[in-house]
Amino acid sequence: MSLIRLCVIVLATALMSACQTNSVVLSDRELVDAAATSPEKPEYEEFVIAGQALPIQSVVDVNGETVDLTATDKRKLVILFATWCSDSNRALKALNQSELLNDDSIEIIAIAREETAETVIAWRDKHAIMTPLAADPDRSIYKMFAAAGVPRFITVSTDNKVIKMNLAEGEDQLSLIEWQ
């Protein structure tokens, strides 16, 4: 395989990955076409739009405690992620170092897609993550929001309406968090 062809395949794979697991096998020609036409960040189908009510009212965190997302008048930041995803790891490490964790006006919960509580706890402890975490082993929560792609930042108003959902790939991910 030529170096140029290998580079095109690697580039196409990187452009289309977005830490998603929907398996699609493309031919070499389709990979070349995808690399030539793909935007920097792929578009994935989303099921929640701004102004809609947050489709979840509560989640059980990895410690077995129920987090009631409707019981508070705080703004919420819901993060959908995967422990194996490099963009998710970067996002949660950045959140770990941000002032958002100390902001009493924001409730944060990060939900791991297709992960067990045990896996999430081990990952949390290994990376010293301080964000409250929940597991979504059967993807039932994730399926309410999108078809593919993590991490996702979902900002929610005090009245539990979605403000914005962003696919948070790449660098400077926390800059995607919008409250207006």
N, C-alpha and C positions, 0 to 999 in steps of 0.2 A: 504494500500500500504506500502510495507516495506521501510525502510529508504534507503537501498542500491538502490532499484529500483527507488525511487524518485531522488536520487543523480545522477543516470545514465541519467534519463530523463532531469534533469536540465542541466547537463553537455552537453548532446547532443544538446539541444536547444541553449545553449550559443555558442557552437562551430559552429553551422550552421546559426546563426542569421545574423551577419555582417550588422546589421541595414538595412535589406532588408524586403520587404513586399510581396514577392511572396508567397502566401499561399500554403503550402504543408502539408497535414496531413499524418503523419507516424504512423504505428502501433507500439506497444511497442517493438516488435522484431526488426523492422527497426531502431528504436531509439537506441537500444542497439548496433546493428551492426554499425550504424553511429558513435556512440561514440567510438567504438573500432577501426574504420578505418579512421575517419576524420582527416585531417591535422589540425594544430593549426589554420590556416587561410583558410577558404574555397576558392576554386577557382570558380570564376564567369566569365561567358563569357564576353569578351571585344571586342569592335568593332573598336578601334583605336590602332595603333601600332606606335612605334618609327619611325620617318622619314616621316610619313604621315602629310599632311597639317591639321591644326586645323580645324575641321568640322564646326565651327561657326565663323562668321566674326564679329558679334556684338550681344549684348544683351541689353535689356532695364533694367536698375537698378530699385530698389524699389522706387526711387525718380522720376521715369519717364524719366530719361536721357538715351540717347543711348550711350553705351560704345562700341566704334569701336576698336576691337582687332587687326585690320590690319593697323590702322593709325599710329602706333608707332613702333619705332625700339627697343623697350624694350623687355626684356624677360617677359614672362607671367606665372603666376601661376593661374590656373583655378581650383577651388575647387567645387566639387559636394557634397552636404550635405543635411541633413534633420534636422529641428529644434528639432524634437522629439528624435533623435538618440544620445545616450550618447557618442559614439565615435566622432560624428560630433561636439557636444558641447565641448568636451575636445580639439579637434583639433583647433577649432576656438578661444577658450580661450587661447590656447598656442600661436597661431598666433598673437593674440591681444597683447601678452607680448613679442613678438620677435622683432628683429631688421628688419625683412623683411618688415614690414609696413613702415619703414623709408628709405628703399633702393630705391632711385630714378631710378635705372636701372631695376626695376621690376614693372610690372603692375599686380595687383591682383584683381580677381573677384571671389566671392563665389556665387554659384547658388543653390538655395534651390529646391530640387526635390519635386514635387507634393505639393507645398505650394503657397499661394496667397501672393501678396505684403503686404497686411495688416497683415497677420500672421508673415511674416518675419520682418516687421518693429517693431511689438510688441515684438518679440523675441530679436531683435537687441537692442532695448531700455532697455529691462529688464536685459540683460546680458552685456550691455555697449560694444557691438562689434563695432570695428572701421573699419573692413574690408568692402570694397564696396560689396554690396549684390544685387542679382537679384533673381527673382522668376521664377520657371518653373512649373506653375500649371498643365499643361497637360503632363508633362514629355517628351515633344518633344525634348528638348535639351539633357536631360539625355540619351534618347534612342539612340542618336548618338554615345555614348561612351560605354555603358555597359548595361547588362541585369538586374543586381542586385548588391547591396552592396554600402554603403556609410560609411564614407566619401571617396572621391577619390581626390587625388592630381594629377593634370596634369601639368607638366612643359613643356613650349613651348619656342622655340628659337626665336631670334630676327626676323628671316624670317618666323615665324608662322608655324614651323614644330614641331610636338610633339616630345619631348625628352623622356619622361617617364610618365606612368600613374601608380599610386600605390593606392591600397586599403589601407587606413591609419587607421587601427584598433589598439586598444591597447594603450600602453604607448609610449612616445617619438616619436610621429607621425611626427614631423617636420624633424626628421633625415632621413625620406624617400624622402625628396625633393632632386632631383638630377638635375643638370644643364648640365651634360656631358653624 
